[in-house]
Amino acid sequence: MKTVLLSGGSGKRLWPLSNDLRSKQFLPLLKREDGANESMVQRVWRQLAQAGLAGDSYIATSRSQVEVLQSQLGAAVPIIVEPERRDTFPAIALAAVYLYSVVGVSLHEVVTVMPVDPYVDDSFYASIRKLEEAIQETDAELALIGVVPDQPSENFGYIVPHESRNAEHKYQQVNKFKEKPPREEAAALIEQGALWNCGVFAFRLDRIINLLISLNLPISYDEMVKQYRKLPKNSFDYEVVENLSRMVVTPYQGIWRDLGTWNSLTDEMEDSVIGKGIVTDDCKDTHLINELDIPITVMGLSGIVVAASPDGILVSEKSVSSRIKDVNGSQDQRPMFEERRWGSYKVVDYVKYEDGREVLTKRICIAEGKNLSYQYHTRRSEVWTITSGRGELILDGKHRELLPGDVVLVPAGMMHSVRAVTNLEMIEVQSGQELVEEDIVRLCMSWEDILQYVQHIG
């Protein structure tokens, strides 16, 4: 069995810590058993590894999330890159074609698809394995996991089986789906044995490959990437699930949470304060998450979440915190913090002058042993000031050491790279007419390749 994790999301409901580049699954706010913090995607990948599933798992994501995934899970994590964000059907179709034409997976192999960020206990992954059994032992076209509800909820879709979940059957035939019904209807559905739809399902690979053939779409990965825009921009539920008649569901009775709002996420956080700050003892059920270098103090407020990052500051009652997606819906602001495969950066200041010239100041942190790509920029020059750590610099083919206090000038068009010997921090000041992250021409990625490239071109 192969497992495909879908990683997407715009990050709007957990603003200001999340944004288009750092969605909720990448926020390191959960606690591991050893006391260290981890993100949702790190937790899921760790659980997959413990269940023996990580070796056959892949992550399908957009290009903008590749580096943060590599930063959090390592460079070896198998990633299927979507050319652009569309929806779950195109993402799953691309993953299926990748498994078929690149990996060489058999058409009879079972593929399980799941979100990248469920908050579940370890027993959930035993249910994942049951999906493969369900497909192999029945004539089902699709097998799903249904969470046994602990209360009526308007926030989830429901899987309605043909018989009650209490019936002594290994798998239950699916009668219908009901998407986010009112609370009263949800209660009635639960009485009928309905289960929460947690977005996990399995199918034989030929189910999707044959569908693509019938739609006159390519089943070669390289060609699919070229024609990706032609795929219907629809959910997998709409394009596939609604057209199937033989589906089974296996119930799961353990912990399952969608930590998509500050209200639900803080329920699973062990620490009431993360970052610089104080929440006084007269505050009840109040959380402070601060990514800024200035302290924040919260006094006498209960049921509150305070979240601060370079992107902004949120102060909200937890019960209404999900409204931030609508309140900030029209804002178009560049992300002020980004995590990369080599470390992270934080925007410290940005100015645009009347003549159109822009100046952007960043604090860049490169992790020990990691390096920037060998690259150049066409529309900006840069000035670096090394503030801590030791590193190596290659600038226009010349190799030298970097130490605290060093200042490096990088004109537009000049090739450059930095490797951190120890954790390296520097202040970067960009200047130009258009300062965008896309203004990067990458020549090499690994330090070994960069050294060979420089040696080759002299």
C-alpha positions in Angstrom: 0.0 0.0 0.0 1.1 3.5 -0.8 0.1 6.5 1.2 -0.3 10.0 -0.2 -0.5 13.0 2.2 -2.2 16.1 0.8 -0.4 19.3 2.0 -2.1 22.6 1.1 -4.1 25.3 2.7 -3.9 29.1 2.7 -3.2 29.6 6.4 -5.9 32.2 6.9 -7.6 30.8 10.0 -4.4 30.7 12.1 -3.2 34.2 11.1 -0.8 35.8 11.9 1.4 32.8 12.5 0.3 31.1 9.3 0.2 32.5 5.8 0.3 31.4 2.1 3.8 30.0 2.6 3.5 28.6 6.1 0.1 26.9 6.5 -1.2 25.5 9.8 0.6 22.2 9.4 4.0 23.8 9.8 3.4 25.7 13.1 5.7 24.1 15.8 3.1 24.4 18.6 2.5 20.8 19.7 4.5 19.0 22.3 6.4 15.7 21.9 6.9 13.2 24.7 10.5 14.4 25.2 9.2 18.0 25.7 10.3 19.4 22.4 7.9 21.3 20.1 6.8 19.9 16.8 4.5 20.9 14.0 1.4 18.9 12.8 3.2 17.6 9.8 6.2 16.5 11.9 3.8 14.7 14.3 2.0 12.9 11.4 5.2 11.9 9.7 6.6 10.6 13.0 3.4 8.5 13.6 3.6 7.1 10.1 7.2 6.0 10.7 6.2 4.4 14.0 3.5 2.5 12.2 5.9 1.4 9.5 4.1 3.4 6.8 6.5 6.3 6.1 8.7 4.2 3.8 5.8 4.0 1.3 4.4 7.5 1.9 4.6 10.6 -0.3 3.5 14.2 0.1 1.7 16.0 -2.6 2.1 19.8 -2.3 2.5 23.0 -4.2 5.9 24.4 -5.1 5.7 27.1 -2.4 5.7 24.4 0.4 8.6 22.2 -0.8 11.3 24.0 1.2 9.4 24.2 4.5 8.6 20.5 4.1 12.3 19.7 3.5 13.3 21.9 6.5 10.9 20.1 8.9 11.1 16.5 7.6 14.5 16.4 5.9 15.6 16.6 2.3 14.9 12.9 1.6 11.1 13.1 2.1 9.4 12.0 -1.1 7.5 15.0 -2.5 5.2 15.2 -5.5 5.1 18.8 -6.6 2.0 20.4 -8.1 2.7 22.9 -10.9 0.0 25.2 -9.4 -2.7 25.0 -6.7 -5.9 23.7 -8.0 -7.9 21.3 -5.8 -7.9 17.8 -4.3 -8.9 16.0 -7.6 -6.0 17.4 -9.6 -3.5 16.8 -6.7 -4.6 13.1 -6.4 -4.6 12.6 -10.1 -1.0 13.9 -10.4 0.0 11.7 -7.4 -1.5 8.7 -9.1 0.2 9.3 -12.4 3.5 9.9 -10.5 3.2 6.5 -8.7 2.3 4.8 -11.9 4.7 6.2 -14.4 7.7 7.3 -12.3 7.7 4.9 -9.3 6.3 2.0 -11.3 3.6 1.0 -8.8 1.3 -1.8 -10.0 -2.2 -0.8 -11.1 -3.6 -3.3 -8.5 -1.8 -1.6 -5.7 -4.0 0.1 -3.1 -3.4 3.9 -2.6 -4.6 5.6 0.5 -5.0 9.4 0.5 -5.2 11.5 3.7 -4.7 15.1 4.9 -1.2 16.0 6.1 -2.4 17.4 9.4 -4.9 15.3 11.4 -4.4 15.3 15.2 -4.9 11.6 16.0 -3.6 8.9 18.3 -1.4 6.1 17.1 -4.3 3.7 16.7 -5.5 5.7 13.7 -2.8 4.2 11.6 -4.1 0.7 12.3 -7.3 1.9 10.7 -5.3 3.2 7.7 -4.0 -0.4 7.2 -7.6 -1.7 7.4 -8.4 0.3 4.3 -6.1 -1.9 2.2 -7.8 -5.0 3.6 -11.2 -3.5 2.8 -10.4 -2.9 -0.8 -8.9 -6.4 -1.2 -11.6 -8.3 0.6 -14.7 -6.5 -0.9 -15.8 -5.3 -4.3 -15.7 -1.7 -3.1 -14.4 1.0 -5.4 -13.5 3.1 -2.5 -12.8 2.5 1.2 -13.0 5.3 3.8 -12.3 5.9 7.5 -15.3 7.3 9.5 -14.7 8.8 12.9 -17.2 7.8 15.5 -18.7 11.2 16.6 -18.6 12.2 20.3 -21.2 15.0 19.7 -23.3 16.6 16.9 -21.2 19.1 15.0 -21.9 21.4 12.0 -18.2 21.5 11.2 -17.9 18.1 9.6 -19.3 16.0 6.8 -21.1 12.7 7.7 -20.8 9.3 6.2 -24.1 7.5 6.5 -23.8 3.7 6.4 -26.5 1.2 5.4 -26.6 -0.3 8.8 -25.8 0.9 12.3 -22.1 1.1 13.3 -23.0 -1.3 16.1 -23.7 -4.1 13.7 -21.1 -6.8 13.8 -19.5 -6.1 10.4 -15.8 -5.5 9.7 -16.7 -2.9 7.1 -20.0 -1.1 6.5 -21.5 -0.3 3.1 -21.9 3.5 2.6 -25.4 4.7 1.9 -24.8 8.4 1.4 -22.8 11.5 2.4 -24.2 14.6 4.2 -21.9 17.7 4.1 -21.9 19.8 7.3 -25.6 19.5 8.3 -27.3 21.7 10.9 -26.7 20.5 14.5 -30.2 19.0 14.8 -29.8 17.0 11.6 -26.4 15.9 12.7 -27.8 14.5 15.9 -30.4 12.5 14.0 -27.7 11.2 11.6 -25.6 10.1 14.6 -28.6 8.1 15.9 -28.6 6.3 12.5 -24.9 5.4 13.0 -23.4 8.2 10.8 -19.7 8.8 11.1 -17.6 11.9 10.6 -15.9 12.1 7.3 -12.2 12.7 8.1 -11.0 12.9 4.4 -9.2 9.6 4.3 -10.0 7.1 1.6 -8.3 4.3 -0.4 -8.6 2.9 -3.9 -6.8 0.7 -6.4 -4.4 2.7 -8.5 -6.2 1.6 -11.7 -9.3 3.4 -10.5 -7.7 6.8 -11.1 -5.5 5.8 -14.1 -8.5 4.5 -16.0 -10.6 7.6 -15.1 -7.8 9.8 -16.6 -7.7 7.7 -19.7 -11.5 8.1 -20.1 -11.1 11.9 -19.7 -8.4 11.9 -22.4 -5.8 13.1 -19.9 -2.2 11.9 -19.8 -0.9 9.1 -17.6 2.7 10.1 -18.1 3.9 12.3 -15.2 6.0 14.7 -17.4 3.0 15.2 -19.7 0.6 15.5 -16.8 2.7 18.3 -15.4 2.5 20.1 -18.8 -1.3 19.7 -19.0 -2.1 20.1 -15.3 -4.1 23.3 -15.9 -6.5 21.3 -18.0 -7.6 19.2 -15.1 -11.0 20.1 -13.5 -10.4 22.5 -10.6 -12.7 20.4 -8.4 -12.5 18.3 -5.2 -12.0 14.6 -5.3 -15.3 14.2 -3.7 -17.1 15.9 -6.5 -15.2 14.4 -9.4 -14.9 10.9 -8.1 -16.7 10.0 -4.9 -20.1 11.2 -6.0 -20.0 9.0 -9.1 -19.2 5.8 -7.2 -21.8 3.3 -6.0 -19.8 0.7 -4.1 -18.1 2.2 -1.1 -17.3 0.9 2.4 -16.3 2.6 5.6 -14.3 1.4 8.6 -15.1 3.1 11.9 -12.4 4.7 14.0 -13.1 5.4 17.7 -9.9 7.1 18.9 -8.9 10.7 19.1 -9.4 12.8 15.9 -9.2 16.6 15.8 -9.1 19.2 13.1 -6.8 21.8 14.6 -7.7 24.4 12.0 -8.7 27.3 14.3 -7.0 29.0 17.3 -9.9 27.6 19.4 -9.2 24.0 18.5 -5.4 24.3 18.3 -5.0 25.8 21.8 -7.1 23.0 23.2 -4.2 20.6 22.4 -1.3 22.9 23.4 0.3 22.0 26.8 1.9 25.4 27.3 -0.1 28.6 27.8 2.8 30.7 26.7 5.1 30.1 23.8 7.7 32.8 23.1 8.5 36.0 25.1 5.7 37.0 27.4 3.6 36.5 30.5 0.0 35.4 31.1 -0.9 36.2 34.7 -2.5 33.7 37.1 -5.9 35.4 37.0 -6.3 34.5 33.3 -8.2 31.3 32.6 -8.0 29.3 29.4 -5.8 32.1 27.8 -2.9 31.4 25.4 -0.1 33.6 24.2 2.0 32.6 21.2 4.7 35.2 20.4 7.2 35.0 17.6 8.4 38.6 18.0 11.5 39.6 20.0 9.5 41.9 22.2 7.7 40.7 25.3 3.9 40.6 25.5 2.0 40.6 28.9 -1.6 39.5 29.2 -3.5 40.3 32.4 -7.0 39.5 33.7 -8.4 38.1 30.4 -9.9 34.7 30.1 -10.8 32.6 27.0 -8.4 34.7 24.9 -5.8 33.9 22.3 -3.0 36.4 21.6 -0.8 35.5 18.6 2.0 37.7 17.4 4.4 37.3 14.4 6.1 39.6 11.9 2.9 39.3 9.9 0.7 41.0 12.6 -0.9 40.6 16.0 -4.2 39.0 16.8 -6.1 39.4 20.1 -9.4 37.5 20.1 -11.8 35.6 22.2 -11.3 32.0 21.3 -14.9 31.4 20.5 -14.8 33.9 17.6 -11.2 33.4 16.4 -12.2 31.6 13.3 -13.7 34.8 11.9 -10.2 36.1 11.2 -10.4 34.4 7.8 -13.3 36.7 6.8 -11.9 39.8 8.6 -8.5 39.6 6.9 -9.9 38.1 3.6 -9.1 41.2 1.5 -5.6 41.8 2.9 -2.8 41.2 0.4 0.4 41.3 2.4 3.7 39.6 1.6 4.6 37.0 4.3 7.1 38.5 6.7 8.5 35.1 7.9 9.4 32.1 5.8 11.0 28.8 6.6 13.3 27.3 4.0 15.2 24.0 3.6 18.4 25.8 4.8 16.8 27.8 7.8 14.5 30.8 7.9 14.3 34.5 7.4 12.3 37.3 9.0 11.5 40.6 7.3 12.7 43.4 9.7 11.8 46.5 7.5 10.5 47.4 4.1 10.4 50.8 2.4 9.2 51.9 -1.0 10.4 55.3 -2.2 8.7 57.8 -4.5 11.1 57.0 -7.4 10.0 53.3 -7.2 13.1 52.1 -5.5 12.5 49.5 -2.8 14.7 48.6 0.3 14.0 45.4 2.2 15.8 44.3 5.3 15.9 40.7 6.5 17.3 38.7 9.4 18.5 35.4 7.9 19.3 32.3 9.9 21.1 29.5 8.1 21.3 26.2 10.1 24.6 24.5 10.7 25.8 22.5 7.6 23.1 24.0 5.3 23.7 26.3 2.4 21.9 28.7 0.0 21.8 27.7 -3.6 24.5 29.1 -6.0 22.4 31.9 -7.5 22.2 35.4 -8.8 19.5 38.1 -9.0 18.6 40.3 -12.0 16.7 43.1 -10.3 18.3 43.7 -6.9 21.6 44.1 -5.1 22.3 42.9 -1.6 24.5 43.9 1.4 25.1 41.3 4.1 26.4 41.9 7.6 27.3 38.7 9.5 26.1 39.0 13.1 26.9 35.5 14.5 28.4 32.2 13.6 30.9 31.0 11.0 30.4 30.3 7.4 31.9 29.9 3.9 31.2 32.4 1.1 31.5 31.8 -2.7 31.1 35.2 -4.5 31.6 35.3 -8.2 33.7 32.1 -8.1 35.9 33.2 -5.2 35.8 31.2 -1.9 36.5 32.7 1.5 35.6 32.4 5.2 32.8 34.4 6.9 33.0 35.6 10.5 30.9 38.0 12.7 31.4 41.6 11.6 32.1 40.8 7.9 30.2 42.8 5.3 29.6 41.4 1.9 28.4 43.4 -1.2 26.5 41.4 -3.8 25.7 43.4 -6.9 22.9 42.4 -9.2 24.0 39.6 -11.6 26.8 38.4 -9.3 26.8 34.6 -8.5 26.9 33.8 -4.8 26.2 31.2 -2.1 26.8 30.8 1.6 27.3 27.7 3.7 26.9 27.7 7.5 29.8 26.0 9.3 28.0 26.7 12.6 24.5 28.3 12.9 24.9 31.5 11.0 22.9 34.7 11.3 23.2 37.8 9.1 21.3 41.0 8.2 20.5 41.3 4.5 19.6 44.6 2.9 18.1 44.3 -0.6 17.8 47.3 -2.9 16.2 47.4 -6.3 13.1 48.4 -8.4 11.1 45.2 -7.7 12.0 43.0 -4.6 10.3 39.7 -5.1 11.3 36.2 -4.0 11.0 35.0 -7.6 14.0 37.1 -8.6 16.4 34.2 -8.1 18.3 32.3 -10.9 19.5 29.1 -9.3 22.6 27.4 -10.8 23.3 24.6 -8.2 21.7 23.4 -5.0 24.1 21.2 -3.0 27.4 22.6 -1.7 29.3 19.7 -3.4 27.7 20.6 -6.7 28.5 24.3 -6.2 32.2 23.6 -5.6 32.4 21.4 -8.7 30.5 24.0 -10.7 32.9 26.8 -9.6 35.9 24.7 -10.3 34.6 23.8 -13.7 34.0 27.3 -14.9 37.2 28.6 -13.3 
